[in-house]
């Protein structure tokens, strides 16, 4: 193959990957996640022999002013828009996050799902001087990168990054930090953990009247069981903020829920309803399998 032919092929692939495919997938949630979060990431990992978090950290190290949180946020946003997509809350939803944090002005803050530290930096730069952020990340590599991003922003003394499963760490929060409850909780980890973890926070009495829970990606990829629970509970007053999946045109949004205090019997009734629904689904599945065996 001649050099000219190879150059034409490479140019064609570049145009396909950087222009045509992003335009085709930018409004389709399934295609967007498949392209950005699987195919493109795997391709870059193979070509560079690095991981996406490592490439994001390098962009921060090169382009962000050390000790300047806003510069770190700008550098990550630019990287995600123009170089490589990443699953941060992003600039559009980040502005909503900022507004909720400023409105609540929390004294105690919990984040579930640190990833590379973008939202931790975004939240912490707006907190009162005496307030620290506790953020939980199950992936050790993500946690390692997040600590470096947070340190580059100059916020390492105000953020505690915990490695481990939220289910294991939430029950230990009170003893570890002497915290009675959280004024603000940001959910941005595995979507199937939203519902179990909000229930766990309730069971551990880590939500008090006036506590605000903000959940990201409730539309894309989506957290329908969480939304069903939080919106049907008399313990919460909820509001939906429509937006877009970070750095795309795919519809997404955040759910802001204020805890009104425990209503006696309400939580148990809801849980019984969910358990009864699960049992009905399981019975239908068993009946279906029995019919297949009979035929």
PyMOL commands that set and color helices and strands:
alter all, ss='L'
color gray80, all
select helices_A, chain A and resi 3-25+29-48+52-63+69-82+90-104+118-124+140-152+166-177+191-203+218-222+224-232+266-294
alter helices_A, ss='H'
color red, helices_A
select strands_A, chain A and resi 109-112+133-137+159-163+182-187+207-215+236-244+251-259
alter strands_A, ss='S'
color yellow, strands_A
deselect
rebuild
show_as cartoon
